[in-house]
Amino acid sequence: MTVRLETPRLILRRWRDEDRAPFAVLNADPVVMEHFVNPLTRQDSDDFVDRIEAHFDERGFGLWAVEVKASGDFAGFVGLWPPNWDPSLTEIGWRLAKEHWGHGYATEGATITTVDGFARLGLDEIVSFTSVDNIRSQRVMQKIGMTRDPADDFDHPNVPEGHRLRRHVLYRLRPA
């Protein structure tokens, strides 16, 4: 199994115990979590890391911890994940601490992740989705070559009816 992926500026790797505290901080940040129904508690964040690591062990892929090579800083995650409401899909997602926004890290990490997904995992499609108003994430999706058909947009089943984040856009990517 691949233990890590590398780009010129990033290392995408398995999680370490020392990643848990900064991950909990970013999951509790209302700016980072603006497009999620709720921020995560420390326990929720730690449980998420446990699920990520278990998924790596069981399936050979997951949400990579992102480390910035120049500083060694933990920046967040980028990786592949099956949505709990449709495990037949493979979603690419990212969540970075706001101090790491605007550097192209999400795009860089997502690009190498899609290459790995198609080459090593043999996926025939990768999807990504977000709330309609999350323009930053939609820009990343577009930059990595994903396309959107508005007919695929949907009401997220894990978001309560009437909630401002319920409507989601869906982007797709197939191997070249």
Backbone torsions as a table, in degrees:
resi	resn	phi	psi	omega
1	MET	NA	142.5	175.3
2	THR	-64.0	129.2	-179.4
3	VAL	-92.6	-22.5	179.4
4	ARG	-165.2	161.8	173.7
5	LEU	-121.2	150.5	179.0
6	GLU	-132.7	144.8	171.1
7	THR	-122.6	176.9	177.8
8	PRO	-56.4	-31.3	-175.2
9	ARG	-115.2	-10.3	-171.5
10	LEU	-130.5	151.7	166.9
11	ILE	-116.6	124.0	173.5
12	LEU	-104.1	117.2	-169.7
13	ARG	-141.1	172.0	173.8
14	ARG	-65.7	163.2	-174.7
15	TRP	-80.5	146.9	174.7
16	ARG	-117.3	157.9	178.7
17	ASP	-57.6	-35.5	-178.4
18	GLU	-71.2	-8.4	175.9
19	ASP	-80.2	-20.1	-172.5
20	ARG	-63.5	-43.7	-177.9
21	ALA	-65.4	-50.4	178.5
22	PRO	-66.5	-28.7	176.9
23	PHE	-67.1	-41.4	178.2
24	ALA	-63.1	-38.1	178.6
25	VAL	-62.5	-46.8	-178.8
26	LEU	-69.3	-32.8	177.6
27	ASN	-71.1	-19.0	177.9
28	ALA	-94.8	-8.8	-176.5
29	ASP	-76.1	118.7	-178.0
30	PRO	-63.9	-25.2	177.8
31	VAL	-72.6	-47.1	178.3
32	VAL	-62.5	-39.1	-174.0
33	MET	-94.7	17.0	-177.8
34	GLU	-54.5	-33.7	-175.5
35	HIS	-101.2	21.6	175.2
36	PHE	-121.5	153.1	-176.6
37	VAL	-61.3	-42.0	-178.5
38	ASN	-142.5	147.0	167.3
39	PRO	-68.0	166.3	-179.1
40	LEU	-99.0	143.7	171.0
41	THR	-74.5	170.4	176.5
42	ARG	-59.9	-42.7	-179.8
43	GLN	-64.7	-43.6	177.3
44	ASP	-59.8	-41.7	-179.5
45	SER	-64.9	-45.9	177.9
46	ASP	-63.7	-39.7	177.6
47	ASP	-62.6	-37.6	178.5
48	PHE	-63.3	-44.5	177.0
49	VAL	-59.6	-42.2	178.4
50	ASP	-60.6	-42.1	178.4
51	ARG	-66.1	-39.4	178.4
52	ILE	-61.0	-49.3	-178.5
53	GLU	-64.4	-39.5	177.3
54	ALA	-63.4	-38.0	179.4
55	HIS	-65.6	-42.1	174.9
56	PHE	-56.7	-47.1	-178.5
57	ASP	-63.5	-39.3	-176.6
58	GLU	-81.5	-39.3	-169.7
59	ARG	-116.1	-12.6	178.2
60	GLY	83.0	7.3	175.4
61	PHE	-151.6	168.0	-179.6
62	GLY	172.9	-156.8	179.9
63	LEU	-93.5	109.9	-177.2
64	TRP	-74.2	139.5	167.7
65	ALA	-70.5	134.4	-177.9
66	VAL	-102.0	125.3	177.4
67	GLU	-117.6	131.1	177.5
68	VAL	-82.4	119.3	-175.4
69	LYS	-58.1	-44.6	-173.6
70	ALA	-62.6	-33.0	-174.6
71	SER	-115.5	-18.8	-173.4
72	GLY	78.0	5.0	-178.2
73	ASP	-69.1	140.9	167.3
74	PHE	-75.8	127.9	-175.9
75	ALA	-109.2	-20.7	-176.5
76	GLY	143.3	-141.8	177.7
77	PHE	-137.0	156.5	167.6
78	VAL	-144.5	136.2	177.4
79	GLY	172.8	-169.0	-177.4
80	LEU	-109.0	144.2	-173.4
81	TRP	-158.5	138.4	174.6
82	PRO	-83.9	127.1	177.8
83	PRO	-62.4	139.8	-176.8
84	ASN	-67.0	-19.0	179.5
85	TRP	-91.1	-9.6	174.5
86	ASP	-157.7	82.0	-176.9
87	PRO	-67.2	-4.3	175.2
88	SER	-76.6	-15.7	178.3
89	LEU	-91.4	155.1	169.9
90	THR	-121.4	116.5	-177.3
91	GLU	-98.4	142.0	166.9
92	ILE	-100.9	134.5	-179.3
93	GLY	-144.9	167.4	-179.6
94	TRP	-152.6	151.2	172.8
95	ARG	-151.7	115.6	-177.6
96	LEU	-121.6	147.7	174.3
97	ALA	-61.6	143.5	-171.7
98	LYS	-60.4	-25.4	177.8
99	GLU	-70.3	-9.8	178.0
100	HIS	-105.6	6.0	176.1
101	TRP	-75.5	154.1	172.8
102	GLY	81.7	7.4	179.7
103	HIS	-107.6	-1.7	-177.9
104	GLY	81.6	11.2	-177.3
105	TYR	-66.0	-39.9	179.9
106	ALA	-62.6	-45.0	179.2
107	THR	-64.2	-44.4	-179.7
108	GLU	-63.0	-45.9	179.5
109	GLY	-68.5	-38.8	179.9
110	ALA	-67.2	-36.9	179.8
111	THR	-61.6	-49.4	-178.8
112	ILE	-67.9	-31.4	178.7
113	THR	-67.0	-40.4	178.2
114	THR	-67.7	-38.4	176.7
115	VAL	-58.5	-47.1	178.8
116	ASP	-62.8	-41.5	-179.4
117	GLY	-61.8	-41.1	-179.9
118	PHE	-79.8	-42.2	-175.2
119	ALA	-77.0	-56.4	-174.7
120	ARG	-80.4	-42.5	-175.1
121	LEU	-89.4	-15.2	178.6
122	GLY	68.5	27.9	179.4
123	LEU	-67.1	148.5	176.4
124	ASP	-103.5	-7.2	175.7
125	GLU	-161.7	144.2	172.1
126	ILE	-126.6	135.1	178.4
127	VAL	-115.1	163.7	170.8
128	SER	-147.5	148.4	-179.1
129	PHE	-148.6	154.8	178.3
130	THR	-160.3	169.4	177.4
131	SER	-63.3	152.4	-175.1
132	VAL	-54.8	-35.3	-174.9
133	ASP	-90.4	5.2	178.7
134	ASN	-87.5	77.6	-174.8
135	ILE	-67.8	-36.8	-179.9
136	ARG	-58.8	-47.4	179.4
137	SER	-67.8	-36.2	177.4
138	GLN	-63.0	-35.9	176.8
139	ARG	-63.8	-40.2	176.8
140	VAL	-61.9	-45.8	179.2
141	MET	-56.1	-44.7	180.0
142	GLN	-66.5	-41.3	-178.7
143	LYS	-63.7	-29.9	179.8
144	ILE	-90.7	7.9	173.0
145	GLY	94.1	8.9	179.2
146	MET	-75.5	152.5	178.6
147	THR	-125.9	154.9	-177.0
148	ARG	-121.2	134.4	168.3
149	ASP	-111.6	114.1	-177.5
150	PRO	-54.2	-22.5	177.4
151	ALA	-65.9	-19.8	179.2
152	ASP	-86.8	-10.0	179.8
153	ASP	-60.0	152.3	-170.7
154	PHE	-152.7	163.8	171.8
155	ASP	-89.6	119.3	-176.1
156	HIS	-64.9	124.6	-175.9
157	PRO	-67.4	-16.8	179.6
158	ASN	-95.8	3.6	179.0
159	VAL	-108.4	129.4	-176.1
160	PRO	-58.2	145.2	175.2
161	GLU	-57.0	139.2	179.3
162	GLY	85.9	-11.7	179.8
163	HIS	-73.0	143.2	-177.3
164	ARG	-61.3	-20.2	-178.1
165	LEU	-98.3	4.6	-174.0
166	ARG	-63.7	-41.4	-177.6
167	ARG	-76.3	129.7	-178.1
168	HIS	-125.5	149.9	171.2
169	VAL	-97.8	149.6	179.6
170	LEU	-123.7	128.6	176.7
171	TYR	-114.6	150.6	-178.7
172	ARG	-129.8	151.5	175.3
173	LEU	-142.7	133.3	175.4
174	ARG	-117.5	156.8	-179.5
175	PRO	-62.4	149.8	-178.0
176	ALA	-71.2	NA	NA
